[in-house]
Amino acid sequence: MSYMHIGLTFNLRSSVVEEDQKDISSLEEAEFDSPATIDALFNTIEKLGHTVERIGNFFELQKKLVDGRCWDLVFNIAEGENGRNREAQIPAVLEAYHIPYTFSDPLTLAVSLDKSVAKRIIRDAGIKTPGFYTIKSYEDLQKLDTLLLLFPLFVKPNSEGTGKGVNPHSIVHNQDELTKVTQELLSTYKQPVLVEEFLPGREFTVGVWGTGEKARAISVLEIKLLENAEKDVYSFVNKELCEELVKYELVTDQEIVKDAFDIAVKAYQALECRDAGRVDIKMDRDGRLQFLEINPLAGLNPTHSDLPMACTAVGISYEELIRKIIDSACERM
């Protein structure tokens, strides 16, 4: 790999707190990255021998492009700021300017963020996923004369990440609870609500890297909620405060690992993800693994994000992860 001039695109959290404090109040910026994450990426890419320029968000990228700036590669982790296509905005602009970038293309990013669309593709690919339907309005909710699925059900915003909108009330046991929680989500997030069968079994996340036929699973981590965590769900609060509320345990049971690897790689390839990503999987009541959702733009904080933790668990350094992502992108250039 030759050394390159690499641009770094990202959305930065504006609320900066002390290291010993936690601020989980700003839902609008929940998916954005901390200065520590950006510093870690910048320093690691430099350590790999490249020159790095901090570009910033979509609007800052626009300004630099208008000024005639260009890069050999853009390392893109920007989540975007509005709409279900927000993660696709920067990649779409970079494609228009013929500038290569890391991670998935606009179509994959848009489809994957829309959970119901992603699940339809996964289902058509023959991968098991909980039964579901979407509610787009109060009127849709009132038209549900008969339930298509059996309680308990799991209810969450259709196009959010980082556990936004997920809490213990996301598990609903009857029609009244379903109506109440769905109305709250429609009002708060102004987007469709995904309703799916609740899977009561163990929960896992699988790191994947590579592109196409070269995609390989890295490891399987089981998500174990500690005693002081919000119960039964990998919620927004549990994710934000994972250092205190969650234990991530490397799975060594070869039957589970084999099945989880198979689901993760097939889902990753079905949605045409690139370079690296993360797939969330859960057991149903019969102990069978099912696809929950995919993150083709996974978090990259060295100690807080699931994908780097999946690497660390099997002895893969953060530097090696970033190098592998860049190498994968370069193979497509």
Backbone as numpy.savetxt, mean C-alpha at the origin, in Angstrom:
# Nx Ny Nz CAx CAy CAz Cx Cy Cz
25.36 -1.55 -13.26 24.52 -0.36 -13.26 25.40 0.88 -13.26
25.19 1.77 -14.23 25.94 3.01 -14.26 25.33 4.01 -13.29
26.15 4.95 -12.85 25.67 5.94 -11.89 24.84 7.00 -12.60
23.81 7.46 -11.93 22.81 8.32 -12.58 22.52 9.55 -11.74
21.87 10.52 -12.40 21.30 11.66 -11.72 19.83 11.31 -11.47
19.47 11.10 -10.19 18.15 10.59 -9.83 17.36 11.67 -9.11
16.13 11.89 -9.56 15.22 12.78 -8.88 14.36 12.00 -7.89
13.97 12.64 -6.81 13.19 11.97 -5.78 11.87 12.73 -5.60
10.75 12.08 -5.94 9.43 12.70 -5.79 8.71 12.09 -4.60
8.02 12.95 -3.85 7.39 12.49 -2.61 6.39 13.54 -2.14
5.48 13.10 -1.27 4.63 14.01 -0.53 5.09 14.00 0.92
5.34 15.16 1.46 5.92 15.27 2.80 4.85 15.69 3.80
4.84 15.01 4.94 3.96 15.42 6.02 4.40 16.80 6.53
3.44 17.71 6.64 3.79 19.06 7.09 3.86 19.14 8.60
3.17 18.22 9.29 3.18 18.23 10.76 4.36 17.42 11.25
5.40 18.10 11.71 6.60 17.44 12.21 6.55 17.43 13.73
6.74 16.25 14.33 6.69 16.12 15.78 8.01 15.58 16.28
8.21 15.70 17.58 9.43 15.17 18.18 9.45 13.65 18.06
10.66 13.07 18.12 10.81 11.64 17.92 10.03 10.83 18.96
9.90 11.36 20.19 9.23 10.61 21.23 7.73 10.90 21.29
7.20 11.58 20.26 5.77 11.87 20.21 5.18 11.26 18.94
3.87 11.10 18.96 3.17 10.57 17.80 2.01 11.49 17.46
1.88 11.83 16.19 0.78 12.68 15.75 -0.01 11.91 14.70
-1.21 11.49 15.08 -2.04 10.73 14.13 -3.33 11.48 13.83
-3.29 12.80 14.01 -4.51 13.58 13.89 -4.84 13.96 12.45
-3.85 14.02 11.57 -4.07 14.55 10.23 -4.33 13.42 9.24
-5.61 13.11 9.01 -5.95 12.07 8.05 -5.55 12.46 6.64
-5.61 13.78 6.34 -5.28 14.23 5.00 -3.85 13.87 4.61
-2.95 13.85 5.58 -1.54 13.58 5.29 -1.10 12.20 5.76
-2.05 11.33 6.09 -1.70 10.04 6.69 -0.81 9.20 5.78
-1.00 9.31 4.48 -0.21 8.50 3.54 1.11 9.15 3.16
1.30 10.41 3.54 2.52 11.12 3.17 3.69 10.62 4.00
4.90 10.97 3.56 6.12 10.47 4.20 6.71 11.48 5.17
7.40 10.97 6.16 8.07 11.81 7.14 9.41 12.27 6.59
9.96 13.36 7.13 11.31 13.77 6.73 12.34 12.67 6.93
12.16 11.84 7.96 13.11 10.75 8.21 13.14 9.75 7.06
11.96 9.47 6.49 11.90 8.54 5.35 12.62 9.13 4.14
12.37 10.40 3.85 13.00 11.05 2.70 14.51 11.11 2.89
14.96 11.44 4.10 16.40 11.47 4.39 17.02 10.10 4.18
16.35 9.05 4.65 16.88 7.70 4.51 17.02 7.31 3.04
16.01 7.63 2.24 16.07 7.33 0.81 17.18 8.12 0.13
17.22 9.42 0.40 18.23 10.29 -0.20 19.63 9.77 0.12
19.90 9.50 1.38 21.23 9.05 1.79 21.58 7.69 1.21
20.60 6.80 1.13 20.86 5.46 0.61 21.15 5.50 -0.89
20.37 6.27 -1.64 20.61 6.38 -3.08 21.98 7.01 -3.35
22.34 8.01 -2.55 23.68 8.60 -2.67 24.76 7.57 -2.35
24.52 6.77 -1.33 25.49 5.75 -0.93 25.70 4.73 -2.04
24.69 4.53 -2.87 24.81 3.62 -4.00 25.59 4.24 -5.16
25.98 5.51 -5.00 26.85 6.15 -5.97 26.19 7.14 -6.90
24.88 7.36 -6.74 24.16 8.27 -7.62 24.13 9.68 -7.03
23.88 10.66 -7.87 23.56 12.00 -7.37 22.04 12.10 -7.27
21.57 12.75 -6.21 20.14 12.77 -5.93 19.66 14.21 -5.80
18.49 14.48 -6.39 17.86 15.79 -6.25 16.48 15.59 -5.64
16.20 16.30 -4.56 14.88 16.25 -3.95 13.93 17.12 -4.77
13.00 16.48 -5.45 12.04 17.21 -6.28 10.84 17.63 -5.46
10.23 16.70 -4.73 9.04 17.00 -3.95 7.78 16.49 -4.61
6.68 17.23 -4.44 5.37 16.74 -4.88 5.08 17.07 -6.35
3.86 16.80 -6.76 3.43 16.97 -8.15 3.66 18.39 -8.64
3.30 19.37 -7.83 3.38 20.77 -8.25 4.84 21.23 -8.34
5.68 20.73 -7.43 7.10 21.06 -7.50 7.76 20.39 -8.70
7.32 19.19 -9.03 7.80 18.52 -10.24 7.42 19.33 -11.48
6.18 19.80 -11.54 5.73 20.61 -12.68 6.64 21.82 -12.91
6.93 22.53 -11.82 7.77 23.72 -11.94 9.14 23.39 -12.52
9.73 22.32 -12.04 11.06 21.94 -12.50 11.04 21.50 -13.97
9.98 20.80 -14.37 9.87 20.37 -15.77 9.71 21.59 -16.69
8.92 22.55 -16.27 8.74 23.78 -17.07 10.06 24.53 -17.19
10.88 24.45 -16.16 12.20 25.10 -16.18 13.22 24.31 -16.99
12.81 23.15 -17.54 13.70 22.37 -18.40 14.53 21.33 -17.68
14.21 21.06 -16.42 14.99 20.08 -15.67 14.66 18.67 -16.16
15.66 17.77 -16.01 15.47 16.38 -16.42 16.37 15.51 -15.56
16.04 14.22 -15.49 16.79 13.28 -14.66 16.92 11.96 -15.43
17.97 11.22 -15.11 18.13 9.89 -15.72 17.03 8.95 -15.26
16.61 9.13 -14.01 15.57 8.28 -13.40 14.94 9.08 -12.27
13.63 8.92 -12.11 12.95 9.50 -10.94 12.56 8.36 -10.01
12.99 8.47 -8.77 12.60 7.51 -7.74 11.32 8.09 -7.12
10.19 7.50 -7.49 8.90 8.09 -7.15 8.23 7.35 -6.00
7.97 8.07 -4.90 7.17 7.50 -3.82 6.01 8.44 -3.47
5.66 9.35 -4.37 4.60 10.33 -4.10 3.23 9.66 -4.10
2.46 9.92 -3.06 1.13 9.34 -2.93 0.06 10.16 -3.66
0.37 11.42 -3.99 -0.63 12.27 -4.61 -1.56 12.86 -3.56
-2.40 13.81 -4.00 -3.16 14.58 -3.01 -4.66 14.52 -3.17
-5.18 14.04 -4.28 -6.63 14.11 -4.43 -7.12 13.08 -5.44
-8.22 12.40 -5.09 -8.88 11.50 -6.03 -8.30 10.10 -6.03
-9.06 9.18 -6.62 -8.64 7.78 -6.62 -7.48 7.53 -7.59
-7.18 8.50 -8.46 -6.05 8.36 -9.38 -4.82 9.13 -8.90
-4.81 9.53 -7.63 -3.75 10.42 -7.15 -2.35 9.81 -7.24
-2.23 8.50 -7.03 -0.91 7.89 -7.10 -0.39 7.83 -8.53
-1.28 7.96 -9.51 -0.90 7.86 -10.92 -0.48 9.20 -11.51
-0.66 10.28 -10.79 -0.46 11.61 -11.37 1.00 11.86 -11.79
1.93 11.63 -10.90 3.34 11.88 -11.23 3.85 10.92 -12.31
3.58 9.61 -12.21 4.02 8.73 -13.30 3.46 9.13 -14.67
2.21 9.60 -14.71 1.63 10.01 -15.99 2.38 11.21 -16.59
2.71 12.17 -15.75 3.46 13.34 -16.23 4.85 12.93 -16.69
5.51 12.07 -15.92 6.85 11.63 -16.30 6.83 10.88 -17.62
5.79 10.09 -17.85 5.69 9.39 -19.14 5.53 10.39 -20.28
4.77 11.45 -20.06 4.59 12.47 -21.10 5.91 13.13 -21.46
6.82 13.22 -20.49 8.13 13.83 -20.71 9.21 12.79 -21.03
8.81 11.54 -21.17 9.74 10.46 -21.50 10.85 10.32 -20.45
10.49 10.50 -19.20 11.45 10.34 -18.11 11.13 9.04 -17.37
12.07 8.11 -17.30 11.81 6.84 -16.61 11.69 7.04 -15.10
10.97 6.13 -14.45 10.72 6.24 -13.01 10.58 4.86 -12.40
10.71 4.82 -11.08 10.57 3.54 -10.37 9.09 3.23 -10.13
8.85 1.95 -9.89 7.54 1.42 -9.50 6.54 1.42 -10.65
5.30 1.12 -10.30 4.29 0.79 -11.30 3.83 1.99 -12.12
3.19 1.67 -13.26 2.75 2.72 -14.16 1.39 3.27 -13.72
0.89 4.33 -14.37 -0.35 4.97 -13.93 -1.55 4.02 -13.87
-1.66 3.12 -14.84 -2.81 2.21 -14.84 -2.81 1.31 -13.61
-1.67 0.69 -13.34 -1.59 -0.21 -12.18 -1.83 0.54 -10.88
-1.26 1.73 -10.75 -1.44 2.50 -9.52 -2.89 2.90 -9.32
-3.57 3.31 -10.38 -4.97 3.71 -10.27 -5.86 2.51 -9.96
-5.64 1.42 -10.66 -6.46 0.22 -10.46 -6.26 -0.34 -9.05
-5.03 -0.38 -8.59 -4.74 -0.97 -7.29 -5.30 -0.15 -6.13
-5.34 1.18 -6.29 -5.89 2.02 -5.23 -7.40 1.89 -5.15
-8.05 1.58 -6.26 -9.49 1.31 -6.25 -9.68 -0.16 -5.88
-9.92 -0.42 -4.61 -9.90 -1.79 -4.09 -10.89 -2.72 -4.79
-12.07 -2.21 -5.14 -13.06 -3.08 -5.77 -12.64 -3.47 -7.18
-12.04 -2.54 -7.92 -11.55 -2.85 -9.27 -10.41 -3.86 -9.19
-9.48 -3.64 -8.25 -8.37 -4.57 -8.08 -8.87 -5.97 -7.73
-9.87 -6.05 -6.87 -10.39 -7.36 -6.47 -11.08 -8.07 -7.63
-11.69 -7.32 -8.52 -12.30 -7.95 -9.70 -11.23 -8.58 -10.59
-10.13 -7.87 -10.78 -9.03 -8.42 -11.59 -8.43 -9.64 -10.90
-8.24 -9.55 -9.60 -7.70 -10.67 -8.84 -8.62 -11.88 -8.94
-9.91 -11.65 -8.79 -10.89 -12.73 -8.88 -10.88 -13.36 -10.27
-10.79 -12.54 -11.31 -10.76 -13.06 -12.68 -9.47 -13.83 -12.95
-8.41 -13.53 -12.20 -7.15 -14.26 -12.34 -7.16 -15.59 -11.59
-8.28 -15.89 -10.93 -8.41 -17.16 -10.23 -7.82 -17.15 -8.83
-7.60 -15.96 -8.28 -7.03 -15.84 -6.94 -8.17 -15.60 -5.95
-8.18 -16.36 -4.88 -9.25 -16.27 -3.89 -9.20 -14.95 -3.15
-10.36 -14.25 -3.08 -10.48 -13.00 -2.33 -11.87 -12.94 -1.74
-12.06 -12.31 -0.58 -13.39 -12.28 0.04 -14.45 -11.70 -0.88
-15.65 -12.29 -0.82 -16.77 -11.73 -1.57 -17.04 -10.30 -1.15
-17.53 -9.47 -2.05 -17.64 -8.04 -1.76 -18.69 -7.38 -2.64
-19.07 -6.19 -2.24 -19.80 -5.27 -3.10 -19.44 -3.85 -2.67
-19.76 -2.86 -3.51 -19.46 -1.47 -3.19 -20.75 -0.68 -3.04
-20.72 0.26 -2.11 -21.84 1.16 -1.90 -21.36 2.57 -2.25
-21.99 3.18 -3.25 -21.54 4.47 -3.75 -22.32 5.65 -3.18
-23.47 5.37 -2.56 -24.31 6.47 -2.08 -25.26 5.95 -1.02
-25.91 6.90 -0.33 -26.95 6.52 0.64 -28.07 5.75 -0.06
-28.36 6.13 -1.30 -29.42 5.47 -2.05 -29.08 4.00 -2.30
-27.81 3.73 -2.62 -27.38 2.34 -2.80 -27.62 1.53 -1.54
-27.33 2.12 -0.40 -27.51 1.43 0.87 -28.97 1.11 1.12
-29.86 2.05 0.78 -31.29 1.84 1.00 -31.87 0.80 0.05
-31.23 0.59 -1.11 -31.74 -0.37 -2.09 -31.36 -1.81 -1.76
-30.54 -2.01 -0.76 -30.11 -3.36 -0.41 -31.22 -4.08 0.35
-32.12 -4.68 -0.41 -33.23 -5.41 0.22 -32.74 -6.70 0.86
-31.82 -7.37 0.21 -31.25 -8.61 0.76 -29.74 -8.51 0.69
-29.10 -9.05 1.70 -27.64 -9.03 1.73 -27.07 -10.08 0.79
-26.06 -9.67 0.04 -25.39 -10.62 -0.85 -24.39 -11.47 -0.09
-23.99 -11.01 1.09 -22.97 -11.69 1.88 -23.49 -11.91 3.29
-22.88 -12.84 3.99 -23.29 -13.15 5.35 -22.48 -12.35 6.36
-23.12 -11.91 7.43 -22.42 -11.26 8.52 -21.55 -12.27 9.27
-20.44 -11.79 9.90 -19.96 -10.40 9.96 -19.31 -9.97 8.65
-19.36 -8.65 8.42 -18.77 -8.05 7.24 -17.71 -7.04 7.66
-16.86 -6.68 6.71 -15.81 -5.69 6.96 -16.04 -4.52 6.03
-16.03 -3.31 6.58 -16.39 -2.12 5.82 -15.24 -1.11 5.88
-14.84 -0.58 4.70 -13.74 0.38 4.66 -13.87 1.26 3.42
-13.21 2.43 3.42 -13.20 3.25 2.20 -12.60 2.47 1.04
-13.12 2.72 -0.15 -12.70 1.94 -1.31 -11.34 2.34 -1.86
-10.91 3.58 -1.63 -9.69 4.06 -2.29 -8.79 4.81 -1.31
-8.50 4.19 -0.18 -7.59 4.79 0.79 -6.49 3.79 1.12
-5.43 4.32 1.74 -4.33 3.48 2.21 -4.01 3.80 3.65
-2.97 3.15 4.17 -2.47 3.39 5.52 -3.53 3.11 6.58
-4.51 2.27 6.25 -5.55 1.94 7.22 -6.55 3.05 7.47
-6.58 4.08 6.63 -7.52 5.18 6.83 -8.96 4.65 6.79
-9.74 5.05 7.79 -11.13 4.61 7.85 -11.33 3.23 8.44
-10.24 2.60 8.88 -10.33 1.25 9.46 -10.12 1.34 10.96
-11.07 0.78 11.72 -11.00 0.73 13.18 -11.86 -0.44 13.66
-11.94 -0.70 14.95 -12.73 -1.86 15.40 -14.18 -1.85 14.94
-14.74 -0.67 14.66 -16.12 -0.59 14.17 -16.25 -1.01 12.71
-15.12 -1.24 12.04 -15.17 -1.69 10.65 -15.77 -3.08 10.52
-15.73 -3.86 11.59 -16.37 -5.19 11.60 -17.82 -4.98 12.03
-18.75 -5.28 11.14 -20.17 -5.06 11.44 -20.88 -6.41 11.50
-21.85 -6.51 12.42 -22.50 -7.79 12.70 -23.96 -7.84 12.31
-24.54 -6.72 11.90 -25.94 -6.69 11.51 -26.21 -5.50 10.60
-27.45 -5.44 10.12 -27.80 -4.39 9.14 -27.70 -2.99 9.74
-28.07 -2.84 10.99 -28.00 -1.52 11.61 -26.56 -1.02 11.69
-25.63 -1.90 12.10 -24.22 -1.52 12.16 -23.68 -1.21 10.78
-24.07 -2.01 9.81 -23.62 -1.78 8.43 -24.08 -0.40 7.94
-25.34 -0.07 8.19 -25.87 1.22 7.77 -25.13 2.37 8.44
-24.94 2.27 9.75 -24.30 3.34 10.50 -22.87 3.58 10.04
-22.07 2.52 9.96 -20.66 2.67 9.59 -20.52 3.13 8.15
-21.34 2.59 7.26 -21.28 2.98 5.85 -21.61 4.45 5.66
-22.65 4.92 6.36 -23.02 6.33 6.25 -21.89 7.23 6.75
-21.25 6.84 7.84 -20.14 7.63 8.37 -18.98 7.71 7.38
-18.67 6.57 6.74 -17.56 6.55 5.78 -17.90 7.36 4.53
-19.13 7.24 4.04 -19.53 8.02 2.87 -19.43 9.51 3.16
-19.83 9.90 4.36 -19.80 11.31 4.73 -18.38 11.82 4.93
-17.51 11.00 5.54 -16.16 11.43 5.87 -15.24 11.43 4.66
-15.30 10.37 3.85 -14.30 10.19 2.78 -14.80 10.54 1.39
-16.11 10.77 1.23 -16.65 11.23 -0.06 -16.24 10.31 -1.21
-16.36 9.02 -0.98 -16.01 8.02 -1.99 -16.78 6.74 -1.69
-16.83 5.80 -2.65 -17.53 4.54 -2.40 -16.94 3.79 -1.20
-17.77 2.93 -0.64 -17.38 2.10 0.50 -17.33 0.65 0.05
-16.26 -0.03 0.41 -16.12 -1.45 0.10 -16.66 -2.27 1.27
-17.57 -3.18 0.96 -18.11 -4.10 1.97 -17.71 -5.51 1.54
-17.01 -6.22 2.41 -16.57 -7.56 2.05 -16.73 -8.51 3.23
-16.68 -9.79 2.93 -16.74 -10.81 3.98 -15.59 -10.60 4.96
-15.88 -10.70 6.23 -14.83 -10.57 7.24 -14.13 -11.92 7.40
-12.81 -11.90 7.27 -12.00 -13.10 7.46 -11.45 -13.07 8.89
-11.78 -14.05 9.72 -11.42 -13.99 11.14 -10.04 -14.55 11.47
-9.32 -15.06 10.47 -8.07 -15.76 10.75 -6.84 -14.87 10.82
-5.68 -15.51 10.82 -4.39 -14.82 10.94 -4.16 -13.91 9.72
-3.42 -12.82 9.96 -3.17 -11.83 8.91 -1.69 -11.74 8.59
-1.38 -11.61 7.29 0.00 -11.62 6.82 0.22 -10.50 5.80
1.49 -10.12 5.68 1.87 -9.23 4.58 3.11 -9.83 3.91
3.15 -9.74 2.59 4.21 -10.37 1.81 4.91 -9.31 0.97
6.22 -9.20 1.13 7.00 -8.32 0.28 7.34 -9.00 -1.03
7.27 -8.23 -2.12 7.59 -8.76 -3.45 8.48 -7.75 -4.15
9.46 -8.25 -4.92 10.25 -7.34 -5.75 10.48 -7.95 -7.12
10.88 -7.10 -8.07 11.06 -7.54 -9.45 9.91 -7.10 -10.32
9.98 -7.48 -11.60 8.96 -7.09 -12.57 8.64 -8.27 -13.47
7.36 -8.47 -13.76 6.94 -9.52 -14.67 7.36 -10.90 -14.20
7.97 -11.66 -15.11 8.39 -13.02 -14.79 9.51 -13.06 -13.75
10.17 -11.93 -13.53 11.26 -11.88 -12.55 10.76 -11.54 -11.14
9.45 -11.36 -10.98 8.90 -11.03 -9.67 9.10 -12.20 -8.70
9.57 -11.89 -7.51 9.82 -12.90 -6.49 9.33 -12.39 -5.14
8.74 -13.28 -4.35 8.35 -12.92 -2.98 9.59 -12.91 -2.10
9.61 -12.02 -1.13 10.76 -11.84 -0.25 10.59 -12.62 1.04
9.49 -12.37 1.73 9.22 -13.06 2.98 7.76 -12.84 3.36
7.31 -13.60 4.34 5.96 -13.45 4.86 6.06 -13.03 6.32
5.43 -11.91 6.66 5.36 -11.48 8.04 3.93 -11.64 8.54
3.79 -12.23 9.74 2.48 -12.27 10.36 2.30 -11.02 11.20
1.12 -10.42 11.08 0.79 -9.20 11.83 0.07 -9.62 13.10
0.72 -9.46 14.24 0.14 -9.84 15.52 -0.12 -8.59 16.35
-1.38 -8.37 16.67 -1.75 -7.21 17.47 -1.46 -7.47 18.93
-0.79 -6.53 19.58 -0.46 -6.67 20.98 -1.67 -6.34 21.86
-1.52 -6.60 23.14 -2.65 -6.49 24.05 -3.25 -5.08 24.10
-2.41 -4.07 23.95 -2.88 -2.69 24.04 -3.31 -2.10 22.70
-3.34 -2.92 21.64 -3.73 -2.46 20.31 -5.25 -2.42 20.17
-5.72 -1.67 19.15 -7.13 -1.77 18.79 -7.41 -3.20 18.36
-8.50 -3.77 18.83 -8.75 -5.20 18.69 -9.18 -5.61 17.29
-8.67 -6.75 16.84 -9.18 -7.51 15.69 -8.91 -6.92 14.31
-8.38 -5.68 14.23 -8.17 -5.09 12.91 -6.80 -4.41 12.84
-6.16 -4.50 11.69 -4.91 -3.78 11.44 -5.31 -2.38 11.04
-5.66 -1.59 12.02 -6.33 -0.30 11.82 -5.34 0.82 11.55
-5.90 1.99 11.30 -5.08 3.20 11.10 -4.21 3.46 12.34
-4.82 3.42 13.51 -4.07 3.66 14.74 -2.99 2.61 14.94
-3.32 1.34 14.73 -2.34 0.28 14.91 -1.17 0.40 13.94
-1.45 0.85 12.72 -0.37 1.03 11.75 0.51 2.22 12.10
-0.13 3.32 12.47 0.63 4.53 12.79 1.52 4.33 14.03
1.02 3.57 15.00 1.75 3.35 16.24 2.23 1.91 16.34
2.67 1.37 15.20 2.99 -0.06 15.14 4.13 -0.46 16.06
5.04 0.45 16.34 6.17 0.12 17.21 5.69 -0.28 18.61
4.57 0.30 19.06 4.03 -0.01 20.38 2.87 -1.00 20.36
2.21 -1.17 19.20 0.95 -1.91 19.18 0.97 -3.20 18.37
2.02 -3.40 17.58 2.04 -4.54 16.65 3.37 -5.28 16.73
3.29 -6.60 16.63 4.49 -7.42 16.49 4.47 -8.05 15.10
5.57 -7.90 14.37 5.70 -8.49 13.04 6.61 -9.70 13.15
6.05 -10.86 12.88 6.79 -12.11 13.11 7.02 -12.85 11.79
8.27 -13.18 11.53 8.59 -13.93 10.31 7.94 -15.30 10.34
7.22 -15.65 9.28 6.54 -16.94 9.19 7.51 -17.97 8.63
7.63 -19.09 9.33 8.53 -20.16 8.88 7.79 -21.43 8.51
6.50 -21.50 8.79 5.69 -22.65 8.41 5.69 -22.72 6.88
6.30 -23.74 6.33 6.53 -23.79 4.88 5.25 -23.91 4.07
4.23 -24.51 4.63 2.97 -24.60 3.89 2.34 -23.22 3.74
2.35 -22.44 4.83 1.81 -21.08 4.78 2.66 -20.22 3.86
3.99 -20.32 4.00 4.90 -19.52 3.17 4.67 -19.81 1.69
4.57 -21.08 1.35 4.37 -21.46 -0.06 3.06 -20.89 -0.60
1.97 -21.04 0.15 0.68 -20.54 -0.31 0.68 -19.01 -0.39
1.27 -18.36 0.61 1.31 -16.89 0.62 2.16 -16.36 -0.52
3.32 -16.98 -0.77 4.18 -16.59 -1.89 3.42 -16.72 -3.20
2.70 -17.83 -3.36 1.98 -18.09 -4.60 0.91 -17.03 -4.85
0.11 -16.71 -3.82 -0.94 -15.70 -3.96 -0.32 -14.34 -4.24
0.73 -13.98 -3.48 1.33 -12.66 -3.62 1.91 -12.43 -5.00
2.68 -13.37 -5.50 3.32 -13.20 -6.81 2.27 -13.20 -7.92
1.29 -14.09 -7.83 0.24 -14.12 -8.86 -0.55 -12.81 -8.88
-0.87 -12.28 -7.70 -1.60 -11.01 -7.64 -0.75 -9.87 -8.17
0.49 -9.83 -7.78 1.45 -8.81 -8.21 1.57 -8.82 -9.74
1.65 -10.00 -10.33 1.76 -10.11 -11.78 0.44 -9.82 -12.48
-0.68 -10.24 -11.88 -1.99 -9.99 -12.49 -2.27 -8.50 -12.62
-1.81 -7.73 -11.63 -2.00 -6.28 -11.66 -0.84 -5.54 -12.30
0.14 -6.30 -12.81 1.29 -5.77 -13.55 2.10 -4.77 -12.73
2.33 -5.10 -11.46 3.17 -4.27 -10.61 4.63 -4.38 -11.04
5.41 -3.37 -10.67 6.81 -3.34 -11.10 7.72 -2.96 -9.94
8.92 -3.50 -9.98 10.05 -3.13 -9.11 9.92 -3.64 -7.67
8.87 -3.29 -6.97 8.64 -3.80 -5.61 7.24 -3.42 -5.17
6.73 -4.13 -4.18 5.42 -3.84 -3.64 5.12 -4.76 -2.47
3.88 -4.71 -2.03 3.49 -5.49 -0.87 2.07 -6.01 -1.06
1.82 -7.25 -0.65 0.50 -7.87 -0.79 0.02 -8.30 0.60
-1.21 -7.92 0.93 -1.80 -8.28 2.22 -2.73 -9.47 2.05
-2.62 -10.43 2.96 -3.31 -11.71 2.85 -3.87 -12.07 4.22
-5.00 -12.78 4.24 -5.57 -13.20 5.52 -6.19 -14.58 5.39
-6.28 -15.28 6.53 -6.90 -16.60 6.56 -8.41 -16.47 6.76
-9.17 -17.32 6.07 -10.60 -17.39 6.32 -10.87 -18.33 7.50
-12.12 -18.58 7.78 -12.46 -19.39 8.95 -12.03 -20.85 8.79
-11.74 -21.26 7.56 -11.28 -22.63 7.31 -9.77 -22.73 7.19
-9.05 -21.63 7.48 -7.60 -21.65 7.44 -7.00 -21.48 6.06
-7.82 -21.11 5.07 -7.31 -20.89 3.72 -6.92 -19.43 3.54
-5.82 -19.20 2.82 -5.35 -17.84 2.61 -6.12 -17.17 1.47
-6.45 -15.88 1.67 -7.13 -15.12 0.65 -6.46 -13.74 0.49
-6.49 -13.23 -0.73 -5.97 -11.90 -1.05 -6.87 -10.84 -0.42
-6.26 -9.85 0.25 -7.00 -8.70 0.77 -6.82 -7.49 -0.12
-5.57 -7.02 -0.24 -5.28 -5.88 -1.11 -3.80 -5.82 -1.41
-3.44 -4.93 -2.33 -2.06 -4.83 -2.78 -1.61 -3.37 -2.68
-0.34 -3.18 -2.41 0.22 -1.83 -2.38 1.43 -1.78 -3.31
1.23 -1.29 -4.54 2.35 -1.22 -5.49 3.27 -0.04 -5.25
2.92 0.81 -4.27 3.74 1.95 -3.89 3.93 1.89 -2.38
4.57 0.81 -1.93 4.67 0.52 -0.50 5.57 1.53 0.21
5.29 1.74 1.50 6.10 2.64 2.31 7.54 2.17 2.40
8.47 3.14 2.52 9.90 2.80 2.52 10.65 3.39 3.72
9.95 3.63 4.82 10.68 3.99 6.03 11.46 2.75 6.49
12.74 2.87 6.78 13.57 1.69 7.06 13.08 0.83 8.22
12.46 1.44 9.24 12.08 0.69 10.43 10.58 0.68 10.69
9.82 1.50 9.99 8.39 1.63 10.27 7.52 0.97 9.20
8.02 0.84 7.99 7.21 0.35 6.86 7.34 -1.16 6.71
6.24 -1.78 6.26 6.18 -3.25 6.18 7.17 -3.85 5.19
7.35 -3.22 4.02 8.24 -3.80 3.01 9.69 -3.85 3.48
10.27 -2.76 3.99 11.63 -2.87 4.53 11.73 -3.86 5.70
10.68 -3.93 6.53 10.69 -4.89 7.63 10.67 -6.33 7.11
9.94 -6.57 6.02 9.92 -7.90 5.41 11.31 -8.29 4.92
12.07 -7.30 4.44 13.45 -7.55 4.01 14.36 -7.80 5.21
14.28 -6.93 6.19 15.12 -7.06 7.38 14.96 -8.42 8.04
13.74 -8.95 8.03 13.44 -10.22 8.69 14.22 -11.38 8.09
14.65 -11.25 6.83 15.42 -12.34 6.19 16.82 -11.88 5.83
17.31 -10.84 6.52 18.70 -10.44 6.37 19.02 -9.59 5.17
18.00 -8.99 4.55 18.22 -8.11 3.40 18.25 -6.67 3.91
19.33 -5.97 3.65 19.49 -4.61 4.16 18.60 -3.63 3.39
18.38 -2.48 4.01 17.63 -1.40 3.36 18.34 -0.96 2.09
19.67 -0.88 2.15 20.44 -0.48 0.97 20.24 -1.46 -0.17
20.21 -2.76 0.14 20.01 -3.77 -0.89 18.62 -3.66 -1.50
17.60 -3.37 -0.68 16.23 -3.19 -1.19 16.18 -2.03 -2.18
16.75 -0.90 -1.81 16.72 0.27 -2.70 17.52 -0.01 -3.98
18.65 -0.67 -3.84 19.44 -1.03 -5.03 18.64 -1.93 -5.95
17.92 -2.90 -5.37 17.14 -3.84 -6.17 16.02 -3.11 -6.92
15.40 -2.13 -6.27 14.33 -1.35 -6.91 14.88 -0.57 -8.10
16.02 0.09 -7.90 16.64 0.86 -8.97 17.08 -0.04 -10.12
17.67 -1.17 -9.78 18.12 -2.11 -10.81 16.94 -2.59 -11.64
15.83 -2.90 -10.99 14.64 -3.36 -11.71 14.12 -2.30 -12.66
14.09 -1.04 -12.18 13.65 0.05 -13.05 14.58 0.24 -14.24
15.90 0.10 -13.99 16.88 0.28 -15.07 16.75 -0.79 -16.15
16.35 -1.99 -15.76 16.17 -3.05 -16.74 15.05 -2.73 -17.72
14.12 -1.87 -17.30 13.00 -1.49 -18.18 13.31 -0.25 -19.02
14.43 0.42 -18.74 14.75 1.67 -19.43 15.30 1.39 -20.84
